[in-house]
């Protein structure tokens, strides 16, 4: 089983984000720079465990339940945006971010203790991935410059054209979604390539209430 732990925002929070993305999303066509993630994939990853044997999955579920039992509910809001490695477009998190970071650290420690695949990604910047750059979506480099020169504002892209993914992140930088109380940690099974548009299909294995 390919498993990860996550926090899932409620429907009204995702509705609000959906409207914000609709306002900045290009109208489609071959020049659209981003492959948008499906709404049912919008989550905040707490820890990624990789492929886990069925027997170990039961222990993982029990330990995540214990972790959640010791944690108190906390408030978050989706806020701001950015790009990782000129590729991944994300919406950030505001509110009690420290509580989310602690929950991520706890979920990662659970996996480490059980011998799951080490989660090699830092989880100190919680975020929700909304899209990924399509190949060839960046502006062409300036001829004769190995680094493509610098575009307006000192950004890469010697053609003088702005990076379209950066432009989307700038448009979403002022986004400020409604707050919600995080009340559960979810263990999820991922089936790569089986979801809509070739993305992953997610199945909830267990949901564990924060009741500290």
MONOR-V898269 format. One record per residue. SS is DSSP state (H for helix, E for strand, L for the rest). PHI is phi in whole degrees, -180 to 180 (999 if undefined). PSI is psi in whole degrees, 0 to 359 (none if undefined). Layout:
ss=SS phi=PHI psi=PSI
ss=SS phi=PHI psi=PSI
//
This chain:
ss=L phi=999 psi=130
ss=E phi=-92 psi=110
ss=E phi=-121 psi=152
ss=E phi=-150 psi=159
ss=E phi=-105 psi=144
ss=E phi=-154 psi=163
ss=E phi=-109 psi=129
ss=L phi=-108 psi=118
ss=L phi=-64 psi=152
ss=L phi=-74 psi=170
ss=H phi=-60 psi=319
ss=H phi=-67 psi=327
ss=H phi=-68 psi=319
ss=H phi=-70 psi=326
ss=H phi=-59 psi=315
ss=H phi=-63 psi=316
ss=H phi=-65 psi=320
ss=H phi=-56 psi=316
ss=H phi=-66 psi=319
ss=H phi=-64 psi=319
ss=H phi=-68 psi=324
ss=H phi=-62 psi=329
ss=H phi=-74 psi=335
ss=H phi=-111 psi=347
ss=L phi=-71 psi=130
ss=L phi=-59 psi=161
ss=L phi=-78 psi=11
ss=L phi=94 psi=192
ss=L phi=98 psi=174
ss=L phi=-67 psi=342
ss=L phi=-94 psi=2
ss=L phi=-62 psi=125
ss=L phi=-82 psi=346
ss=E phi=-125 psi=139
ss=E phi=-94 psi=109
ss=E phi=-78 psi=140
ss=L phi=-77 psi=151
ss=L phi=-70 psi=146
ss=H phi=-58 psi=323
ss=H phi=-73 psi=0
ss=H phi=-104 psi=3
ss=L phi=-78 psi=113
ss=L phi=-155 psi=169
ss=E phi=-109 psi=112
ss=E phi=-71 psi=131
ss=E phi=-96 psi=319
ss=E phi=-163 psi=145
ss=E phi=-112 psi=131
ss=E phi=-110 psi=350
ss=E phi=70 psi=205
ss=E phi=-78 psi=122
ss=L phi=-122 psi=131
ss=L phi=-60 psi=151
ss=H phi=-56 psi=318
ss=H phi=-63 psi=320
ss=H phi=-71 psi=330
ss=H phi=-60 psi=323
ss=H phi=-64 psi=318
ss=H phi=-66 psi=320
ss=H phi=-61 psi=316
ss=H phi=-62 psi=316
ss=H phi=-64 psi=320
ss=H phi=-73 psi=326
ss=H phi=-68 psi=324
ss=H phi=-62 psi=318
ss=H phi=-66 psi=320
ss=H phi=-61 psi=313
ss=H phi=-64 psi=323
ss=H phi=-62 psi=332
ss=H phi=-91 psi=353
ss=L phi=-102 psi=145
ss=L phi=-93 psi=149
ss=L phi=-57 psi=150
ss=E phi=-145 psi=164
ss=E phi=-102 psi=134
ss=E phi=-131 psi=166
ss=E phi=-150 psi=142
ss=E phi=-75 psi=131
ss=E phi=-156 psi=133
ss=E phi=74 psi=181
ss=E phi=-162 psi=168
ss=E phi=-172 psi=185
ss=E phi=-134 psi=133
ss=E phi=-98 psi=126
ss=L phi=55 psi=35
ss=L phi=56 psi=23
ss=L phi=-133 psi=312
ss=E phi=-101 psi=118
ss=E phi=-92 psi=125
ss=E phi=-133 psi=157
ss=E phi=-110 psi=134
ss=E phi=-88 psi=190
ss=E phi=-133 psi=138
ss=E phi=-122 psi=180
ss=E phi=96 psi=218
ss=L phi=-84 psi=72
ss=H phi=-65 psi=326
ss=H phi=-60 psi=321
ss=H phi=-65 psi=322
ss=H phi=-67 psi=319
ss=H phi=-63 psi=320
ss=H phi=-65 psi=321
ss=H phi=-65 psi=319
ss=H phi=-61 psi=315
ss=H phi=-62 psi=320
ss=H phi=-66 psi=318
ss=H phi=-65 psi=323
ss=H phi=-67 psi=319
ss=H phi=-64 psi=325
ss=H phi=-60 psi=313
ss=H phi=-64 psi=318
ss=H phi=-62 psi=318
ss=H phi=-66 psi=331
ss=H phi=-93 psi=357
ss=L phi=83 psi=22
ss=L phi=-72 psi=168
ss=L phi=-55 psi=129
ss=L phi=-60 psi=133
ss=L phi=-84 psi=104
ss=L phi=-90 psi=8
ss=L phi=-101 psi=132
ss=L phi=-66 psi=140
ss=L phi=-115 psi=28
ss=L phi=-89 psi=3
ss=L phi=-132 psi=79
ss=L phi=-57 psi=141
ss=E phi=-159 psi=165
ss=E phi=-121 psi=120
ss=E phi=-78 psi=125
ss=E phi=-110 psi=346
ss=E phi=-173 psi=165
ss=E phi=-134 psi=141
ss=E phi=-63 psi=137
ss=L phi=-77 psi=149
ss=L phi=-56 psi=135
ss=L phi=81 psi=10
ss=L phi=-83 psi=347
ss=L phi=-79 psi=153
ss=L phi=-61 psi=148
ss=L phi=-66 psi=150
ss=L phi=-76 psi=153
ss=L phi=-71 psi=134
ss=L phi=-60 psi=132
ss=L phi=90 psi=356
ss=L phi=-115 psi=115
ss=L phi=-65 psi=338
ss=L phi=-106 psi=6
ss=L phi=77 psi=8
ss=L phi=68 psi=195
ss=E phi=-129 psi=134
ss=L phi=-87 psi=192
ss=H phi=-57 psi=139
ss=H phi=73 psi=12
ss=H phi=81 psi=13
ss=L phi=-85 psi=153
ss=E phi=-60 psi=154
ss=L phi=121 psi=80
ss=L phi=-68 psi=348
ss=L phi=-70 psi=348
ss=L phi=88 psi=354
ss=L phi=-88 psi=140
ss=L phi=-71 psi=150
ss=L phi=-65 psi=122
ss=H phi=-65 psi=329
ss=H phi=-72 psi=321
ss=H phi=-62 psi=322
ss=H phi=-63 psi=321
ss=H phi=-66 psi=319
ss=H phi=-63 psi=321
ss=H phi=-65 psi=321
ss=H phi=-66 psi=329
ss=H phi=-93 psi=357
ss=L phi=-61 psi=332
ss=L phi=-92 psi=4
ss=L phi=-64 psi=136
ss=E phi=-142 psi=99
ss=L phi=-84 psi=171
ss=L phi=-71 psi=147
ss=L phi=-75 psi=156
ss=E phi=-147 psi=160
ss=E phi=-92 psi=123
ss=E phi=-78 psi=117
ss=L phi=-121 psi=2
ss=E phi=-155 psi=154
ss=E phi=-114 psi=135
ss=E phi=-116 psi=136
ss=E phi=-99 psi=127
ss=E phi=-127 psi=139
ss=E phi=-99 psi=133
ss=E phi=-110 psi=134
ss=E phi=-118 psi=94
ss=L phi=-58 psi=138
ss=L phi=78 psi=1
ss=L phi=-102 psi=357
ss=L phi=-91 psi=187
ss=H phi=-64 psi=138
ss=H phi=68 psi=19
ss=H phi=84 psi=5
ss=L phi=-82 psi=183
ss=L phi=-76 psi=152
ss=E phi=-104 psi=130
ss=E phi=-110 psi=140
ss=E phi=-130 psi=128
ss=E phi=-72 psi=124
ss=E phi=-88 psi=319
ss=E phi=-165 psi=152
ss=E phi=-127 psi=128
ss=E phi=-122 psi=119
ss=E phi=-71 psi=140
ss=L phi=-80 psi=116
ss=L phi=-138 psi=28
ss=L phi=-72 psi=none
//
